[in-house]
Amino acid sequence: MMPMQTDTSSVRLDVWLWRARFFKTRSLSAKACDSGHIRLERFGKVARIEKASTLVKPDDRLIFAFGTRLFDIVIANTGERRGPASEAQSLYRQASVTTDTTTNA
């Protein structure tokens, strides 16, 4: 019988959001995941997340609202722990999105 291999490059979404300091507790992070308000883009396909146990990995794109802010980020690293803010900020980068600031009157 072969031992189970674990994929160290992926982590549960609720754990990652907590490690990246988007939520103060893991239970708040899990509630946000279960709410269905988070979108995951992988390989050009967008999916609505409804489970905190969804696995995410580097280069996945997350889109979600928190308070009055809209986050559009790309996961850069899964991280090993919930560290200081500087370490948490290294776990993601802003997605490069072109916004049209012109208005049609």
C-alpha positions, 0 to 999 in steps of 0.5 A: 500500500502506497502512502498518501501524498499530500499536496503542500502547494495547496491549502484550504481557502478559509485557512489561507484567508485567515493566514493572509489576515483578511479575517481575524478568526478562522471561524469568520473566514469559514463563514465568509467562504460558506456564504457563497460571496467569494469567486475563484478563478483558475485556468480562466474558469470562474467558480462560486465558492460555497465551502470553506474546505475548497483548496486554493494554490498559487496563481489562483485568483480570488474576488470578494467583497469585505465591508465596502472594499472589493478585493481582486487578488492573486494568491502568490504563496500558501504560507506556513502560518499566520504571521505578522502583517508584512508576512501576510501581505507576501501571500498575495498580490493585486490582480492586474485589472484595467478599469475604464474610468470614463463615463457615458453621459 
